[in-house]
């Protein structure tokens, strides 16, 4: 298992993450925390999945954890762009693309927590 700190950039802001890679390539798991949370909640689960052979990516949405920006200024649209950035990053990893030759959706699990009060 290998854990690599990652720094992604979008709209002039930093999105901090961790890529957790197993020794072999299989479907990928993208962890997404809820409002006020951080990737710390998912790091141990990503490590456990790596031991089972899954490549995972945890990350902090803008305004959360080690990522940049003020939480009070972050919009849902900002966090959606962060999510798309993280998804594209994970999809580009060699373990993700070699694992399955089917369309992209079947090879990903998206672990999300709903933001309270958002319909």
C-alpha positions in Angstrom: 0.0 0.0 0.0 1.2 3.5 -0.8 -0.2 6.8 0.5 0.6 9.9 -1.5 -0.3 13.4 -0.4 -1.8 15.4 -3.3 -2.4 19.1 -3.9 -5.0 19.8 -6.6 -5.7 23.4 -7.8 -8.9 24.9 -9.0 -10.1 28.5 -9.4 -7.0 29.8 -7.6 -7.6 27.6 -4.6 -5.8 24.5 -3.2 -7.7 21.2 -2.6 -5.7 18.9 -0.4 -6.0 15.1 -0.7 -4.5 11.7 -0.2 -4.2 9.0 -2.9 -4.2 5.5 -1.3 -2.9 2.9 -3.7 -2.8 -0.9 -3.4 -0.2 -3.1 -5.0 -2.8 -4.2 -7.7 -5.3 -2.3 -9.7 -9.1 -2.8 -9.1 -12.1 -0.4 -9.0 -11.6 2.9 -7.3 -13.4 4.6 -4.4 -13.7 8.4 -4.1 -14.5 9.5 -0.5 -16.4 12.8 -0.1 -16.9 14.3 3.4 -19.8 16.5 4.5 -20.1 20.2 5.3 -17.7 21.0 8.1 -15.9 17.7 7.8 -12.6 16.6 6.4 -10.8 13.7 4.8 -9.5 12.6 8.2 -12.9 10.8 8.6 -12.1 8.6 5.6 -8.4 8.0 5.8 -8.5 4.8 7.8 -11.3 3.4 5.6 -9.2 4.1 2.5 -6.3 2.3 4.1 -8.5 -0.7 4.8 -9.8 -0.8 1.3 -6.3 -0.5 -0.1 -5.4 -3.7 1.8 -8.3 -5.3 -0.1 -6.8 -4.0 -3.4 -8.9 -0.9 -4.0 -7.3 2.5 -5.0 -9.0 5.3 -3.0 -8.8 9.1 -2.9 -9.8 11.2 0.1 -9.8 14.9 -0.1 -10.8 18.1 1.7 -13.4 20.3 -0.1 -12.5 24.0 -0.3 -12.8 25.7 3.0 -12.3 22.4 4.9 -9.3 20.6 6.5 -6.0 21.4 4.7 -7.6 22.9 1.6 -7.6 26.6 1.0 -10.4 29.2 1.1 -12.7 30.5 3.8 -15.6 28.1 4.6 -18.0 31.1 4.9 -17.3 32.0 1.2 -17.5 28.5 -0.3 -20.6 27.8 -2.4 -22.2 24.5 -3.4 -21.0 25.1 -6.9 -17.4 25.5 -5.6 -17.6 22.1 -3.9 -19.2 20.5 -6.9 -16.2 21.7 -9.0 -13.9 20.3 -6.2 -15.7 17.0 -6.5 -15.4 16.9 -10.3 -11.7 17.7 -9.9 -11.1 14.9 -7.5 -13.1 12.5 -9.6 -11.1 13.4 -12.7 -7.9 13.0 -10.8 -8.8 9.6 -9.5 -10.1 8.5 -13.0 -6.7 9.4 -14.4 -4.8 7.1 -12.1 -3.3 4.0 -13.8 -4.8 1.6 -11.3 -8.3 3.0 -12.0 -8.1 2.8 -15.8 -6.4 -0.6 -16.0 -8.8 -2.3 -13.5 -11.9 -2.4 -15.7 -12.5 -1.7 -19.4 -16.2 -0.9 -18.9 -17.6 2.6 -18.8 -16.4 4.8 -16.0 -19.4 4.6 -13.6 -19.2 0.9 -12.9 -15.6 1.2 -11.7 -16.2 3.8 -9.1 -17.9 4.0 -5.7 -18.7 7.4 -4.5 -19.0 7.7 -0.7 -20.9 11.0 0.1 -22.4 12.6 3.1 -25.3 15.0 2.4 -24.9 18.6 3.5 -27.5 19.3 6.1 -30.3 21.6 4.8 -29.5 21.1 1.2 -32.3 19.7 -0.9 
